[in-house]
Amino acid sequence: MSAVSDRLPTFPWDKLEPYKKTAAAHPDGIVDLSVGTPVDPVPELIQKALIDAADSPGYPTVWGTPALRDAITGWVERRLGAREVTHRHVLPIVGSKELVAWLPTQLGLGPGDKVAYPRLAYPTYEVGARLARAEYEVYDDPTQLDPRGLKLLWLNSPSNPTGKVLSKQELTRIVAWAREHGILLFSDECYLELGWEADPVSVLHPDVNGGSYEGIVAVHSLSKRSNLAGYRAAFLAGDPAVLGPLLEIRKHGGMMTSAPTQAAVVAALGDDEHVRVQRDRYAARRTALREALESHGFRIEHSEASLYLWATRDESCWTTVAHLADLGILVAPGDFYGEAGARHVRVAFTATDERVRAAVRRLSSRP
């Protein structure tokens, strides 16, 4: 029997190590814009909630406390425009990457079943299919896929890596097509609160789903909007007929969010001000980096939402990575996200203000 690791591709970030060393050798230090990891402080009210719940000697529940479920249902209705959301419509998860990687397995998919995801996409969609030994394919327009054998359709709006946002009309059309063919649709909406030139819409909005959650589930994370990547805090919302069995499977597997983290999520979802403050930080960094990249000869495509600029100089992405590494700036090569990204790089604006200013200076110094 081959090892599970044999099913997986080479971990893409390992390929970036030589360029990271080059960038780190810059006299003023590296500006790491390759990974979209938060660098700003966790808001105090969230830290306080975590600390107050630190004395939690008992096991937490996989479904979460009633207070957590109330917080999720309230946020989904208030922020996403969803209607009639009950506790049966929500499920906490241990960060969204865990869910993406193991969802096909937990759904019971395997050989002969197909998983589809965007042509340019987060690599873990493919990893999830590989772990389950399912087939996988990419799409430009999911409604052009052959629906035979297609069991799981991933949407990702706003997109990682491109920042592209699907319109309400596009989402409505795709949801209707998936339902027509009995295909389960999971919508990765982790960047929904970070729209810049577009207002992202959830598949949970009644204008998209017609007031029914049948066959659809949305994935949301607090990593980006609340600087909680280190807490591993996320949740699902949607069809109870899907979430109910997932809850039972996850109970058997012990996939539970820690009790202090659950308390922190309640505080985070109940406060919109810290989200506004963080958005303002990111907006300023985005503007500064975009202007600097464009003046350096880059063209920015899509990027109307999320924490990234999808940039190109119409050359191999690795040539661009090497050029920026010589300036002490590390970015992600576009082919990490699929062959269609071979001439782009993904530039995160999650660095500190000081590091962003350093990148801007370096980009302004030479073409």
Buried (B, 14 or more C-beta within 10 A) or exposed (E): EEEEEEEBEEEEEEBBEEBBEBBEEBEEEBBBBBBBBBBEEBBEBBEEBBEEBEEEEEEBBBBBBEEBBBBBBBBBBEBBBBEEBEBBBBBBBBBBBBBBBBBBBBBEBEEEBBBBBBBBBBBBBBBBBBBBBBBBBBBEEBBEBEBEEBBBBBBBBBBBBBBBBBEBEBBBBBBBBBBEBEBBBBBBBBBBBBBBEBEBBBBBBEEBBEEEBEBBBBBBBBBBBBBBBEBBBBBBBBBBEBBEEBBEBBEEEEBBBBBBBBBBBBBBBBBBEBBEEBBEBBEEBBEBBBBBBBEBEBEBBBBBBBBBBBBBBEEBBBEBBBBBBBBBBBBBBBBBBBEBBBBBBBBBBBBEEEBBBBBBEBBEEEE
